[in-house]
């Protein structure tokens, strides 16, 4: 039987199952919006993360790879070059996040 130290803080189940991570993702509600930058360039902004900067960089890296675009993490938001609002929702849902417009 697992010690109390091995139980997740959110689910109360053993950490090795990874359920806490999934629950934390599904409880975050991310906002996806389109912004216009210099010279009229579109920028997709994803905000509302409750993650460390390193975890956000991992999510940003996955999004950039799947969307074949550039981007960065700025001020607790992920900025993606181009208008990817339609596809970002699907990718984030596949990753276990909830999104709104």
Backbone torsions as a table, in degrees:
resi	resn	phi	psi	omega
1	UNK	NA	147.6	-175.7
2	UNK	-78.2	144.2	173.8
3	UNK	-71.9	161.7	176.1
4	UNK	-61.7	-27.1	179.0
5	UNK	-68.4	-22.6	-177.3
6	UNK	-92.5	2.0	-178.1
7	UNK	-93.4	143.5	179.5
8	UNK	-70.8	147.4	-177.7
9	UNK	-75.1	-24.1	-177.9
10	UNK	-91.5	-50.3	-174.2
11	UNK	-93.4	-25.3	-175.2
12	UNK	79.4	4.9	178.6
13	UNK	-98.4	163.2	179.6
14	UNK	-55.0	135.5	-178.0
15	UNK	-60.9	-30.3	-176.7
16	UNK	-62.0	-18.6	177.4
17	UNK	-75.0	-22.3	178.7
18	UNK	75.6	17.2	-176.4
19	UNK	-72.2	-35.3	179.6
20	UNK	-58.5	-42.6	179.8
21	UNK	-61.5	-44.7	179.5
22	UNK	-64.4	-40.8	179.2
23	UNK	-65.9	-41.7	179.5
24	UNK	-62.7	-39.9	178.4
25	UNK	-63.6	-47.0	-174.6
26	UNK	-70.4	-22.0	180.0
27	UNK	-84.2	-13.6	176.6
28	UNK	-83.3	134.8	176.1
29	UNK	-111.7	109.1	-176.2
30	UNK	-90.6	146.9	177.8
31	UNK	-109.1	130.5	177.9
32	UNK	-114.7	125.3	179.9
33	UNK	-140.9	162.6	179.2
34	UNK	-107.4	134.1	179.1
35	UNK	-126.2	156.0	177.1
36	UNK	-113.1	130.2	-178.5
37	UNK	-108.3	-166.5	-178.2
38	UNK	-51.5	140.6	178.8
39	UNK	62.9	23.7	176.4
40	UNK	74.3	16.3	-179.4
41	UNK	-74.9	135.8	179.1
42	UNK	-78.9	145.2	178.7
43	UNK	-139.6	123.7	176.9
44	UNK	-88.8	125.8	-177.4
45	UNK	-113.2	128.5	176.2
46	UNK	-116.5	121.0	-177.8
47	UNK	-132.3	168.6	177.2
48	UNK	104.0	12.1	-178.7
49	UNK	-73.7	143.5	172.1
50	UNK	-117.1	59.8	-175.5
51	UNK	-128.9	161.1	172.8
52	UNK	-71.0	164.1	-179.6
53	UNK	-60.1	-40.2	179.5
54	UNK	-64.8	-39.6	178.1
55	UNK	-66.8	-38.5	177.3
56	UNK	-63.7	-38.6	178.5
57	UNK	-63.8	-35.3	176.8
58	UNK	-65.9	-43.9	178.0
59	UNK	-63.2	-44.1	179.2
60	UNK	-60.9	-42.3	179.3
61	UNK	-61.4	-42.9	178.4
62	UNK	-63.4	-45.0	179.5
63	UNK	-62.6	-45.1	-179.4
64	UNK	-61.8	-39.6	-179.9
65	UNK	-66.5	-46.7	-177.3
66	UNK	-70.7	-28.0	-178.8
67	UNK	-97.2	-5.9	-179.1
68	UNK	53.5	53.5	-180.0
69	UNK	-141.7	170.6	175.2
70	UNK	-91.7	168.0	178.2
71	UNK	175.2	-179.7	-177.9
72	UNK	-157.8	171.1	172.5
73	UNK	-108.3	118.9	-179.3
74	UNK	-134.6	129.0	173.7
75	UNK	49.6	50.0	178.8
76	UNK	60.7	26.8	175.3
77	UNK	-132.1	152.2	173.1
78	UNK	-101.6	125.8	178.8
79	UNK	-109.3	124.5	179.9
80	UNK	-116.7	134.0	-179.2
81	UNK	-73.3	125.2	178.3
82	UNK	104.1	172.4	178.8
83	UNK	-94.0	101.1	-178.9
84	UNK	-121.5	22.5	-173.7
85	UNK	-58.0	-37.7	-178.8
86	UNK	-68.0	-46.2	-175.7
87	UNK	-77.7	-30.1	-177.8
88	UNK	-61.5	-40.9	179.1
89	UNK	-55.7	-49.6	-178.1
90	UNK	-62.7	-43.4	-178.7
91	UNK	-65.1	-45.0	179.8
92	UNK	-64.7	-37.7	176.7
93	UNK	-63.1	-42.7	177.3
94	UNK	-62.0	-29.3	179.0
95	UNK	-83.2	-6.9	176.9
96	UNK	101.8	8.3	-179.4
97	UNK	-96.8	154.6	172.8
98	UNK	-100.0	140.0	-178.2
99	UNK	-129.6	155.8	172.1
100	UNK	-134.2	167.1	177.3
101	UNK	-85.9	NA	NA
